[in-house]
Amino acid sequence: MAILLPGGAGYIGSHTAIELLNAGKKIIIIDNFSNSKPEIIEKIKQITGKNLKFYELDYLNKDGLEKVFEENKIDAVINFAGYKAVGESVQEPLKYYHNNVAGAVTLLETMAKYNVKNFVFSSSATVYGNPEIIPITEECKTGGTTNPYGTTKLFIEQILQDLYKSDNSWNICILRYFNPVGAHESGLIGEEPNGVPNNLMPYIVRVAKGELKELSVFGNDYNTQDGTGVRDYIHVVDLAKGHVNAIQKLEKEKSGIYIYNLGTGKGYSVLDMVKAFEKATGRKVPYKIAPRRAGDIPTCYADPKKAKQELNWQATKTLEDMCMDSWNYINQN
Ligand code: UD1
């Protein structure tokens, strides 16, 4: 029996593929390389010394998807095939609703047709909008997303709730990621945003390398310890391991719908990140204070207790690991 990973060549998908292979699972990746490269598949094999099956396929291609289910014995699906650029989603909302929401529905329809009902969904802390309590527990109210990307995550969570209500033989795990950063310790795979990065860590790395002049710190008048935004940064390998535990949970439970925050439980400000990066790498990160960025919230970090209790998972990598691995990756590539 194999686990199918749509979008498995992407940033979080590829790191998860490695952890699943290391845990002895068989995997099948489908990817259309819209935001990744064919060489990632070879690198996954190189890092793990294990084989995997790969199809170059858009997960919205229903016939192609059915062929994958015909040709393989699939036990579970982890869906990584989503667009994730917040700014682009504001410019091109239909592209996001089509790929993320219609894609997820196509995938779920195909799973139902082949009676595969174990599903892990990559959601995001963005579904909490401006969170009503900090640290954020899974019971915290969702909604009030500030961009179409976030809204696609919220909609898909709702679709999964409705699906489970209609047929409670589904076995679903929703993982709400906080801010994934870092790269595999081998330096072979990591995050490569196209063009000028929007997210903090990829931007810091490019400034440290001298490719960008300085970091703009978006606002220093928030109600936080130093006035800059506070987030829960989590090493992508810790996050990837959370998916292995989620699969083990589904194997144990047989049916249900479960939701977990995947974060460290620690909040760091933008200036904390700059300092931590400089200390870990010995590189300077020049910055200037800039106006607040539209749609940003002051503080967002997880209460990760539920994942610890029910998934037996917790993040173990340090902020130093996150900085060093992000830096090593960019230097090797
Ligand atoms: C954003 C998205 C989140 C998505 C995540 C992907 C929202 C509101 N947030 O999170 O849904 O899952 O990206 O990783 O939709 N910052 C600067 N200068 C920069 C870049 C960022 O000061 O050049 C600050 C931001 O203001 C924020 C913090 O750094 O306080 C983190 O920003 P970022 O890495 O973009 O992540 P989020 O906005 O938290």
Boltz pocket constraint, residues with backbone or C-beta under 6 A from the ligand:
constraints:
  - pocket:
      binder: B
      contacts: [[A, 84], [A, 86], [A, 124], [A, 125], [A, 126], [A, 146], [A, 147], [A, 150], [A, 177], [A, 178], [A, 179], [A, 180], [A, 197], [A, 198], [A, 199], [A, 200], [A, 201], [A, 203], [A, 215], [A, 216], [A, 217], [A, 218], [A, 219], [A, 228], [A, 229], [A, 230], [A, 231], [A, 270], [A, 293], [A, 295], [A, 296], [A, 297], [A, 298]]
      max_distance: 6.0
